Amino acid sequence: MASQPQAAPPPPETIQVDSSPAACDGGGGALGHPMIYIPLADGRGECGYCDRVFVLKPGARASGH
C-alpha cells in the first residue's frame, strides 16, 4: 500500500502592527506561550515560539528603543 503524500504546512500567520516592538503570546490563551516583545527595526520580525511574522503597517515607523 502506497503512503499518502504529506500536505505542506500552512505558511506562518502575518500580522500587521502600528508600532514596534510587537507583542506576541501565541494568541491561544492557556495554549499560547509566554509574552515576548519582537523588535521590528527593519519593519519585520518573527516570533521564535509560534513563527508568526509581524510587519509594520505602511506609513508606521519602528521606535528607536
C-alpha positions in Angstrom: 0.0 0.0 0.0 1.4 3.4 -1.0 1.6 6.1 1.6 -0.3 9.4 1.2 1.9 12.4 0.4 2.1 14.8 3.3 0.5 18.2 2.8 2.8 21.2 3.2 2.3 23.0 6.5 0.4 26.3 6.2 2.6 29.5 5.9 3.1 31.4 9.2 0.5 33.9 10.1 1.4 37.5 9.1 0.2 40.3 11.4 0.4 44.0 10.6 1.1 46.3 13.5 1.2 50.0 14.1 4.3 50.2 16.2 7.4 48.4 17.3 8.1 46.3 19.3 5.3 43.8 18.6 4.0 41.7 21.5 3.2 38.1 21.0 1.8 35.5 23.3 0.7 32.9 20.7 -2.9 34.1 20.9 -4.1 30.8 22.4 -4.7 31.8 25.9 -3.6 28.9 28.1 -2.4 27.2 24.8 -0.2 30.1 23.8 3.3 30.9 25.0 5.0 33.4 27.3 4.6 37.1 26.2 7.6 38.2 24.2 8.3 41.5 22.5 9.7 41.4 19.0 11.7 44.4 17.7 10.8 45.5 14.1 13.8 47.6 13.4 13.7 46.6 9.7 9.9 46.7 9.6 9.6 43.0 10.1 10.1 40.4 12.9 9.3 36.8 13.6 8.2 35.1 16.9 10.6 32.4 17.9 7.8 30.4 19.6 5.0 30.3 17.1 6.6 31.6 13.9 4.1 34.4 13.5 5.5 37.2 11.3 5.0 40.8 12.4 5.3 43.6 9.9 4.8 47.4 10.3 1.8 48.8 8.5 2.6 51.1 5.6 3.5 54.6 7.0 4.3 53.3 10.5 7.7 53.7 12.0 9.7 51.4 14.2 10.6 53.0 17.6 14.1 53.8 18.4 14.1 51.6 21.5 
